[in-house]
């Protein structure tokens, strides 16, 4: 447990409390919380509302915060090798980008005296190649910019209640503490950014939006699942789905022709069978060494995922809810649910009030599991049980979210505020244009 871990944990706790206050303030019985926040806002800004707060201001605040972290990490040497024989994620990204320019294998690179298998596909290779022209700093800045892009994309995709919804996303422990503390967290932010970007661009052209998403999905192939799921809610759903599959297949094919099994193994096959740890129920079996050997489990999970995507494509509407169902299903089915992967769930916040409560619980439980149970307690013999308990609890929360999203009568909070017990009307947290 380093000072950096402690600071990350504190930041996650503060943001979790802020998010809880935001959620409570929107409840019918949250009048005291609303009054408290109104008084606090007035003392700080001489205004009792946030109508002046725009997407640009929120983006600027997040950009400055992440920028300060990047500058500190660069100046303090935190992006250097952590020790002899210990890999560094950001140096792995840098070497992957350099490998493309030198004609080397970008999926098996050397950094910090060790061999690193990079599981990020074509889109990430191209991004890292361009970013590597600026050195390690270029890698950090480019991925931080992608993480920041989640804020304006949320604002544009959230609808009339965008101010409140964007605040909920910004205060989630699954966002700032995650993308600021790890370059792998920032790279995973490309997944929710892809989902939100597809929703925004679909208004101008559904096939074009999903085609771009298909290319971005070559970074991490599970991104294709929510893209296909949401395509079922578009007017020209088969064309939209075909565009995503065609571009993804083309990118995958080009990668295989260029690098062969050197690409296929680290990016596809190894990720399907990865068994290091997991924050869902699979983590309990991993801790107890109870998972069966062989490829049977991976094949079963792949089949279940394809069935899920098919059901979502044909049955779940609208596109945002369909994407949320697919994302939640993937989080339940994968046997490698890392804390970084949970950033994929951020678009769930746009679905409605009930979904935001589930997302808040998922963020809190997974943060405690990752920051405490795995990184601290599990280092001592016989103390893996806290992580196992939290794995079960997180699975229950994910299942609750999935069931809630799949309820036949469920609608978004923006259209049924009363049913979701979310306080309607304009107030200091009301959305605006």
N, C-alpha and C positions, 0 to 999 in steps of 0.2 A: 504494500500500500504506500504509494508515493504522495508527495504534496499535490502533484497534478491530479491524481485520483481523488484525493480528498476535496480539492476545489471543484472537480467535476461533479462529485456527489452532492456537495453543498448547492451548486448551481441547479442541479436537477431537483433538489428538494424545494428550493425557493420558487422555481418555475412551476413545480407541481402544486404548491400552495396558491400561486397566482392563478393557475388554471382552475383550481377548485373554486376559488372565489368568483371567477368568471362564470362557471357553470351554475353555481348557487344563485348568483345574481339574476339569472334568467328564469329561475323557478318561480312559481306562483307564490310560494311562501318565503321568497328570498328578499323581502322588503328591507329587513335590517341590513343585509349585506349590500343591497343597492344603496341604501342611505349612507353606509360607511364608505363605500367607494366614491359616492358623489361628494361627500365632505372631503375625502382625501384628494380627489381630483381638484376640487376648488382651492384647497390650500396650496397645491402645487402649481396650478395653471390659472387660477382665478376663473375657471370655467367648470361647470358641473356636468359636462358632457364631452364626448369625443368626436363630435361632428367635424371638427377641424382636422382630425387625423386621417391622412390619406394613405393609399398604397405606396406612394413614393416615400413618405416619411418612414413608414414601417420598413420598407426595403433599405432605406438609408441607415436606419438604426441597426438593423441586422448586419448590413455590409460593414459598418464601422466596427461592430463587435467582433465579427469573424476576422476582419482585417487586422485588428489589434492582436488577436490570438496568433494569426499567421506571422506577424512581425515579431512577436515575442518568441515564438517557437524557432524562427530562423535565427534570431539574435542570440538565443540561449543555447543553440545547438541541439535542440530536442529532435530535429529532423536527421541528426547524424546516426550512425550505427549505435544501438543501445549497449553493445558490448561484443566481445569476440564471439563469433559464431552465432550471433543473434540477429535475425533479419529485421529489416526496416521496411514497412509498407510503402512509404513515400519514395524511398530509394529504389524499391522494386518497380514502382510506377515510372520513375525516371529512366531506369535501365530498359524497361519495356519500350518506352518512347524512342530511346536511342537505338534500340535494336532494329526498329523499322528503317531508320536512316542508314544504318550500316549493313542491312541485309541479313542480320542475324535472326535467330528464333526469338520472337517477342514473348513467348509463353514459358520459356525456361531461361531465366536470367541469373546473373551472378551479382550479388550485392552483399556487403558486410562479410565477405569470406564464405558465404553459403549460397547454395542453389535455391532459387525461389521459383516455384511454379505459379505463374500468374493466371488466375481463372477468368480474367476479363477479356471479352472478345473484341471483334473488329472495331466497334464504335469507340471503345476505351483505348485501343491501340492507336487509332488516329488522333484522339484527343490528347493522349500522352505524348505522341510524337510531336504535335504542334507545341504543346506546353513545355516539352523538354528543351526547346530552343531557348527558353528563359532559365534553364537550369532547374535546380530543385525548387527555387522560388517560383518559377513558372508553373510547375506542377501544383504547388500549394495554392497559388492564386487562381488558376483555372478551375480547379475542383471546388474551391471556396465560392467562386462566382456561380457555378452550377447549383451549389447548395443554396445560395442566396436567391436564385431564380425561383425557388419554391414559393417565396413570399408573394411576388407580383403575380405568379401564375395562380396561386390560391385566390388572390384578390379578383382576378379576371374571371375565374371559373365559379366563384362562390355565389353569384346572384345578388339579389337586393340586400342580403344580410352580410355582405362581404366584410364589413369592418369588424364585426364581432367574430365571425368565423376565422378570419385571418389572425386576429389576436389569440384565439384558442390554439391555432397551429403554432404560432410563434412561441407561445408559453409552454408548449408540450415538451416534456423531458425527452421525447423521441426526436426532437429537432435540434435545437442549439447545442445542448451538452454533447450530443452524439456527433454532429457534423464538425464541431469545433475541436473535439478531443482526439479524433482519429481521421486520418485521410481516407481510410476505408469507409468510415461513416459518411464522409462527404461524397465519395464516389457512389455509394448506395443511394444518395439523394437524387441521382439521375433517374431512378425508377419512379418515384412520385412525380418528379418533374415531367417525365414522359407522359404519365397518365393525365396530369393536369393540362399539359400542352395539347394533347390529343383532343381533350374536351373543348379547349378554347378554339383550336383551329378547325374543328369539325363544323362549326357554324359557317365557315367559308368553303369548305370542301372536305367531305367525309373521307373519301378515298385518299386524298392527299395527306390528310392528318394521320390516318392509320399507316400509310406508306412510310412517313417519317418515323412513326412509332416503331414500325417493323425494323428500320435500320438501327434506331437507338436500342432496341431489344437485343441486338447482337452483342451489346456489352454484357448483359446477364440474361440468358435465354428465358428464365421464368417471367420476365417482363412481358413476353408475348401473351401469356395467359390472360391477364386482365385486359389487355388490348383487344384480344379476340372476344372476351366476354362482353365488353362494352360495345363492340361492333354490332352485336345483336340488337341493340337499341337504336341504331341509326336507321334512317329511312331506306338507304340502299345497303342493307346490312351484309349481303353476300359479297358485293363489290368491295365494301370496306374491309371485310375479313380477308378476302383474296389479296387485296393490296398489301396488307400487313404480312401475310404469309409469304407472298411472292418476294417482297423486298428482304424479309428475314432469311428466306431460303437462298436468295442470291448472295447476300452477305456471308452466310454460312458456307455456301459453295465456294465462293472466292477464297475464303479463309482456308478451306480444306485443300483446294488446289494449290494454294501458295505454301502451306505449312504441313499439310497432311495430318498424320497422327500426333504430331507435336502440338497441333491446335485442338484436335478432337479430344485427346485425353484430358488435359488440364481444364479446358473450358466446358466440356459437356460431360464426359463419362466420369471423371473424378468428382465433379460436383454432385452428380446423381448418387454416388456411393459414399460421399464424405461423412465421416462418423467421429468427429473430434468432440463436439459437445452440442447441446441443443437446449433452448430455454422452454420448449414445450414438453409434452409428455414423453417424447422420445428420449429426452435428456435423462429421465429416470432410468430407462433401460440401458442407456449408455453408461451411466454412473455405476450400474450393477453388472455391466458386461453381459447383458441378457439378449442383445440383438442377435438374430441369426446371421450366420455367415453366408456368403454367396450373393448372387444378384437378384434373388427372389423378392426381397423387400423393395429394392429400387424399381423393379419391374411393376410390382403391385402399386407402389406410390405413383409411378408414371401413368398407369392405367386409370387409377382413381382420379388423378388430376385432369386427365383428358375427359373423363366422364363429367367431372365438375364443370369444366369449361364449356362442354356441349350443353349441359343443362342451363348454365347461366346464359349462354348465347340465345337459346330459344325461349327461356321462361322468365328471365329477370329483366325488369324495366324500372326506371330509365337507365341510360348508359352509366351514370355515376354510381348508382346502386349496384349495377352489374359488376363494375370494376371493383367495388368494395367487397362484394361477395367473393370474387375470384381471388383477391389479395388475401382475404381472411382464410379462405380455403387452402391456399398455398402455405400460409403460415402454420396451419394445423397439420398438413400432410408432410412437410419437409422434415427430415431427420437432422437437418442442420439449420436450426433457427437461431442465428446469432443475434446479438443486440443490434448490430448494424442493420440487419435485414428488416428489423421492425420499423425502421424509418419509412419503409414502403407503405405502411398503413396510414400515413398522414392524410391522404385524400378521403379517408373514412370520415374525417371531421366535417366534410361538406355535406354529408348525407342527412344529418338531422340531430336533434337534441339527444335522443337516446343513444345514438351511435357515438356521440362525443363523450358521454359518460362511460361507455364501455372502453373507448380509446384511452380515456384518462386512467382508468384502472389498469389497463394493459401497460401503459407507460410507467406507472408507479411500481407495479410488481416486477416488471422486467428490469427496471433500473436498480431496484434493491437486489435482485438476483445477480445481475452482472457486476455491479459495483461492490457488493458485500459478499454474497454467498459464494460466488465463483472466484472472484479475484482475491478474497481475503480468507474466508472461513474454509473453503475447500483445500487450501494449502496445508492444512493440518490434518493428520490422520484421523479418520473417524468422524469428520465434520462435513460430510457431503450432504447430510440430510436436509440442511436449510435450503440448498439449491433444489433438491428433489421435491420438497414441499412446495416451493415457489414455482417449479415446473408444472406441477399439477394445478396450482391455482391459476397460472397463466393460461393453461389449456382450458380450464373452465370458463375463464373470461373470453377467450377466443371463440369457444363454442357458443357462449351467450350472445356475443356479437353476431356470429354467423346466423343463429336462429332468428335473432331480431331483424337482421337484414333481409331474411328470406320470408318473413311473415307476409302472407298474401295481402293483408289489408294495410301493410305498413306504407306510410307515405312520408315525404320529407317534412322536416319541422317547419320549413318555410311556408307550407300550405296547410299544415295541421298543427299549429302551435299549441292549441288547447289540448289535443290528444296526447301530445308529448310533454305536457305540463310545463312548456316553455312560455315564459311571460311574453305576450304579444305587445305590439305597439312600439312607438318610438320613445326611446329614453337615452340616457347617456351612452349606452352600448348599442344603440340602434344602428343598423346598416344604412348606407347611403350610396349615392351615385358615384 
